[in-house]
Amino acid sequence: MEEYNAIVNAIGSIGFPIVMSLMLFYYMTKQQEAHMVESKEMRDAINSLEVAITKLTDNLKDRKQE
């Protein structure tokens, strides 16, 4: 309820467009941070899969040569 009152007071004092612009900026910043974390996790997973595929390929080549 306190957050709601703060938003209403901000809208009353500086205006709806400015408050909404600030809220959207905050939302975009949080989304960007979450995306960076997701991207790092995906990069790590792809690197791990690349290592596993390389090891598997080497193992298959070794077996084929025997």
C-alpha positions as CSV (number, residue, x, y, z in Angstrom):
1,M,0.0,0.0,0.0
2,E,2.9,2.3,0.8
3,E,4.3,1.8,-2.8
4,Y,0.9,2.6,-4.3
5,N,0.8,5.9,-2.3
6,A,4.3,6.8,-3.4
7,I,3.3,6.2,-7.1
8,V,0.1,8.2,-6.8
9,N,2.0,11.1,-5.1
10,A,4.7,11.0,-7.8
11,I,2.1,11.1,-10.5
12,G,0.4,14.1,-8.8
13,S,3.6,16.0,-8.4
14,I,5.6,15.4,-11.6
15,G,3.0,13.9,-14.0
16,F,2.0,10.6,-15.4
17,P,4.2,10.5,-18.5
18,I,7.4,11.1,-16.5
19,V,6.5,8.5,-13.8
20,M,5.7,5.9,-16.5
21,S,8.9,6.7,-18.3
22,L,10.9,6.1,-15.1
23,M,9.0,2.9,-14.4
24,L,9.6,1.6,-17.9
25,F,13.3,2.4,-17.6
26,Y,13.5,0.5,-14.3
27,Y,11.7,-2.4,-15.9
28,M,14.0,-2.5,-18.9
29,T,17.1,-2.4,-16.7
30,K,15.9,-5.3,-14.7
31,Q,15.0,-7.3,-17.9
32,Q,18.5,-6.5,-19.3
33,E,20.1,-7.8,-16.2
34,A,18.1,-11.0,-16.3
35,H,18.9,-11.5,-20.0
36,M,22.6,-11.1,-19.3
37,V,22.4,-13.9,-16.6
38,E,20.5,-16.1,-19.0
39,S,22.9,-15.5,-21.8
40,K,25.9,-16.4,-19.6
41,E,24.2,-19.6,-18.5
42,M,23.5,-20.5,-22.1
43,R,27.0,-19.7,-23.2
44,D,28.4,-22.0,-20.4
45,A,26.0,-24.8,-21.4
46,I,27.0,-24.5,-25.0
47,N,30.7,-24.6,-24.1
48,S,30.2,-27.7,-22.0
49,L,28.3,-29.4,-24.8
50,E,31.1,-28.5,-27.2
51,V,33.7,-30.1,-24.9
52,A,31.5,-33.2,-24.6
53,I,31.0,-33.5,-28.4
54,T,34.7,-33.1,-29.0
55,K,35.6,-35.8,-26.5
56,L,32.9,-38.1,-28.0
57,T,34.2,-37.5,-31.5
58,D,37.8,-38.2,-30.4
59,N,36.6,-41.4,-28.7
60,L,34.8,-42.5,-31.8
61,K,37.8,-41.8,-34.0
62,D,40.0,-43.8,-31.7
63,R,37.6,-46.8,-31.8
64,K,37.4,-46.6,-35.6
65,Q,41.2,-46.8,-36.0
66,E,41.4,-49.9,-33.8
